[in-house]
Amino acid sequence: MSKTREIERVFLSRPTIEGAGVHLHRAFGYNEIPAFDPFLMLDDFRADSPDQYIRGFPWHPHRGIETVTYMLEGTVEHGDSMGHAGNVDAGAVQWMTAGSGIIHQEMPKPVNGRMGGFQLWVNLPRKNKMMDPRYQEIKAAEIPVVTLPGGVSVKVIAGTVAGNAGPVRDIMAEPEYLDVSLKPDAQFSHPVKAGHTAAVYVIGGSGKFDQHHHEDLANRTIALFGSEGETVGVNAGSSGVRFLFISGKPFREPIAWGGPIVMNTQEELRQAFDEYENDTFIKKRA
């Protein structure tokens, strides 16, 4: 019989202002490194008023990381230094590998008065920090929705559920990224690879993710699981529960983090910002 992982730490996301004045909730970030390795940050930018997000994230650089934008409502208009432009619409995912460097902007826009989504930052290992930038842009219709017995529905962005693989592939951290919905009192169990970090972020309802942790976890709460065990499990509360599940292979490398750039050393960080100031940040692709 497989052992279920126990919760190691619980956080309530904290209000934060980023970009040109975007009000969001940060589930984890700089203050928690390296606990979520290979993940660096998770931001929740669900909002009710355009005043909280309309100024967006004007032009800024990234190097050494991947940014993953997942929209529930509304859209994010984006453009970058590679001449790439488009929208991330409701239900869609943009998995951007910044690699050696991208300069881009992201501008949230409401649709029918609604806007909301999440951005996850995933670290790159030292050997891939300066790889060519790339995108995996996934439309909502391309993301498998797996329905399981007992009132469980899973959108598989990355990873595999009941033999259904998500469309995001070939990521160094070997991640799983699931959007899981359970009806009231439903149960769900999911395997986790040995040695991989695992966490859940609740985005609706409530549920119990560890029978030894007596409190149900509710909206905007994140739980980091310990490393012992082969599965994670949840029992939904009386109103059901919806959560994001993330897991990935930790790199266990030094982290030098300066704003939108994450490298392994302070010297690499200084070089990146010097190049940005000197207009040599963007590397010619082979």
C-alpha positions in Angstrom: 0.0 0.0 0.0 1.4 3.4 -1.0 2.2 6.0 1.6 0.4 9.4 1.4 2.6 12.4 1.8 1.9 14.6 4.8 1.8 18.4 4.7 5.1 20.0 5.8 4.1 23.7 5.7 1.0 25.8 5.0 1.0 29.4 3.8 -1.8 31.9 3.2 -1.0 33.9 0.1 -0.2 37.5 0.8 -1.4 40.7 -1.0 1.3 42.1 -3.2 1.6 44.9 -5.8 3.7 44.2 -8.9 4.2 45.5 -12.4 2.7 49.0 -13.0 0.4 48.5 -10.0 -1.2 45.1 -10.3 -2.8 43.9 -7.1 -2.3 40.2 -6.7 -1.8 37.5 -4.0 1.6 35.8 -3.8 1.3 32.1 -2.7 5.1 31.8 -2.4 8.2 33.6 -3.7 11.6 34.9 -2.8 11.1 34.5 0.9 10.4 30.8 0.6 13.3 29.7 -1.6 14.5 26.9 -1.9 11.5 25.2 -0.3 9.5 24.8 -3.5 12.5 24.0 -5.8 12.3 23.9 -8.8 9.4 26.4 -8.5 10.3 29.9 -7.6 7.0 31.8 -7.4 3.2 31.5 -7.8 1.1 34.6 -8.2 -2.7 34.7 -8.1 -4.0 37.7 -10.0 -7.7 37.0 -9.8 -9.4 40.4 -9.3 -12.8 42.0 -9.3 -12.0 45.5 -10.4 -10.0 46.6 -13.5 -8.3 49.2 -11.4 -6.5 46.4 -9.7 -4.8 45.0 -12.9 -5.4 47.2 -16.0 -2.0 48.9 -15.8 -0.4 45.4 -16.3 3.2 44.5 -16.6 4.9 46.8 -19.1 8.1 45.9 -20.9 10.6 44.0 -18.7 13.3 41.3 -19.1 13.5 37.7 -18.0 16.5 35.4 -18.0 17.2 32.0 -16.5 13.6 31.0 -15.8 10.3 29.8 -17.3 7.0 31.8 -16.7 3.7 29.9 -16.9 0.6 31.9 -17.4 -2.7 30.1 -16.8 -6.0 32.0 -17.3 -9.3 31.3 -15.8 -11.2 34.4 -17.0 -10.4 37.3 -19.3 -7.2 37.5 -21.4 -3.6 38.6 -21.2 -2.3 40.4 -24.3 1.5 39.9 -24.7 4.3 40.9 -26.9 8.1 40.4 -26.9 11.5 41.2 -28.3 11.3 38.2 -30.6 8.4 39.9 -32.5 5.9 37.5 -30.9 2.5 38.8 -30.0 -0.9 37.4 -29.1 -3.4 36.6 -26.3 -3.6 34.1 -23.5 -7.4 33.6 -23.3 -9.6 32.0 -20.6 -8.6 28.3 -20.1 -5.3 28.7 -22.0 -1.7 28.3 -20.9 1.5 30.1 -22.1 4.6 28.3 -21.0 7.5 30.7 -21.8 11.1 29.6 -21.5 13.0 32.8 -21.2 16.4 31.1 -21.3 19.2 33.5 -22.4 16.8 36.4 -22.4 13.4 37.8 -23.5 12.0 41.3 -23.0 8.2 41.3 -23.0 5.1 42.8 -21.7 1.9 41.3 -20.3 -1.3 43.3 -20.2 -4.4 41.7 -18.5 -7.8 42.6 -20.0 -11.3 41.8 -18.8 -13.8 39.8 -20.9 -17.4 40.4 -19.9 -16.1 42.3 -16.9 -14.1 39.4 -15.6 -10.3 38.7 -15.4 -8.2 36.2 -13.4 -5.4 33.7 -13.6 -2.1 32.6 -12.2 1.6 32.9 -13.1 4.0 30.2 -12.0 7.8 30.7 -12.2 9.9 27.6 -12.8 13.6 27.7 -12.4 16.0 26.5 -15.1 19.1 24.4 -14.2 22.5 25.9 -14.7 23.1 24.0 -18.0 19.9 25.4 -19.5 19.9 29.0 -18.2 21.2 30.4 -21.5 19.2 28.2 -23.8 17.3 29.7 -26.7 14.0 31.3 -25.7 10.8 29.4 -26.7 7.1 29.2 -26.2 4.6 26.5 -25.7 1.2 28.1 -26.2 -1.7 25.9 -25.4 -5.3 26.7 -26.2 -8.1 25.7 -23.8 -9.4 23.1 -26.1 -6.0 21.4 -26.2 -5.9 20.7 -22.5 -7.4 17.3 -21.6 -10.1 17.2 -19.0 -10.2 13.9 -17.3 -13.4 12.9 -15.4 -12.9 10.3 -12.7 -15.5 8.3 -10.7 -16.9 9.9 -7.6 -17.1 13.5 -8.8 -13.5 14.4 -9.8 -12.5 16.5 -12.8 -8.9 17.2 -13.7 -7.5 19.6 -16.4 -4.0 18.2 -17.3 -1.7 21.0 -18.3 1.5 19.0 -17.7 1.9 15.4 -16.4 -0.4 12.5 -16.7 -3.7 11.5 -15.1 -5.4 8.1 -15.8 -3.3 7.7 -18.9 -4.1 11.2 -20.3 -0.9 13.3 -20.8 -1.0 17.1 -20.8 0.1 19.1 -23.8 3.2 20.8 -22.2 6.2 18.6 -22.9 10.0 18.6 -22.7 10.4 20.8 -19.6 13.7 20.4 -17.6 11.9 20.2 -14.2 9.7 17.3 -15.3 6.7 19.1 -13.9 3.1 18.2 -13.3 0.6 21.0 -13.4 -3.1 20.0 -12.7 -6.3 22.0 -12.2 -8.4 19.7 -10.0 -12.1 20.1 -9.1 -13.9 17.8 -6.6 -17.6 17.7 -5.9 -18.7 17.9 -2.2 -17.2 15.1 -0.1 -15.3 13.6 -3.1 -11.9 12.0 -2.7 -8.8 12.1 -5.0 -5.4 10.6 -4.9 -2.5 11.2 -7.2 1.0 9.7 -7.5 4.1 11.8 -7.0 7.5 10.8 -8.4 10.1 9.9 -5.7 12.2 13.0 -4.8 9.9 15.5 -6.5 8.6 18.5 -4.8 4.8 18.6 -4.5 2.3 21.4 -3.5 -1.3 22.4 -3.8 -2.9 25.8 -4.0 -6.6 26.0 -3.2 -8.6 28.3 -5.5 -12.2 27.4 -4.4 -14.1 25.6 -1.7 -12.1 23.7 0.9 -10.6 20.3 1.5 -8.4 18.2 3.8 -5.1 17.3 2.2 -3.6 15.5 5.1 -5.5 13.4 7.7 -2.9 14.5 10.3 -3.5 18.2 9.6 -6.8 18.8 11.2 -7.9 22.0 9.4 -9.4 22.1 6.0 -7.5 24.3 3.5 -9.5 27.0 1.8 -9.2 29.6 -1.0 -5.7 31.2 -1.5 -4.0 28.7 0.8 -1.0 26.7 -0.3 0.4 23.5 1.2 3.9 22.1 0.7 4.1 18.4 1.1 7.0 16.5 2.7 9.2 14.3 0.6 8.1 11.0 2.2 5.4 9.1 0.3 4.3 8.1 -3.1 0.9 9.9 -3.4 -1.0 13.0 -2.3 -4.6 12.8 -1.3 -7.6 15.1 -0.7 -11.0 14.8 0.8 -13.3 17.6 -0.4 -15.4 19.6 2.1 -19.1 20.1 2.0 -18.9 22.7 -0.8 -16.3 20.8 -2.9 -12.8 22.0 -3.6 -10.8 23.3 -6.5 -7.0 23.5 -6.4 -3.9 23.7 -8.5 -1.4 20.8 -8.1 2.3 21.3 -9.0 5.2 18.9 -8.7 8.7 18.9 -10.2 12.2 17.7 -9.9 14.3 19.9 -7.7 17.6 21.2 -9.1 19.4 21.8 -5.8 21.6 24.5 -7.3 22.5 28.0 -5.9 19.9 30.7 -6.7 20.8 34.3 -7.4 17.6 36.2 -7.8 17.2 39.8 -8.9 13.7 40.8 -9.9 12.8 39.2 -13.2 16.1 37.4 -13.6 17.3 34.3 -11.8 20.8 32.9 -12.2 23.2 30.8 -10.1 25.7 33.5 -9.0 25.7 37.2 -8.2 28.2 37.7 -11.0 25.9 36.2 -13.5 23.1 38.4 -12.2 25.3 41.6 -12.5 26.2 40.6 -16.0 22.6 40.1 -17.0 21.6 43.6 -15.8 24.7 45.2 -17.3 23.7 43.6 -20.7 20.2 44.9 -20.2 21.4 48.4 -19.6 23.8 48.2 -22.6 21.3 46.8 -25.0 23.2 43.5 -25.4 20.7 41.4 -23.3 19.0 39.7 -26.3 21.2 37.0 -27.8 21.2 36.2 -31.5 19.7 32.7 -32.0 21.9 30.1 -33.8 
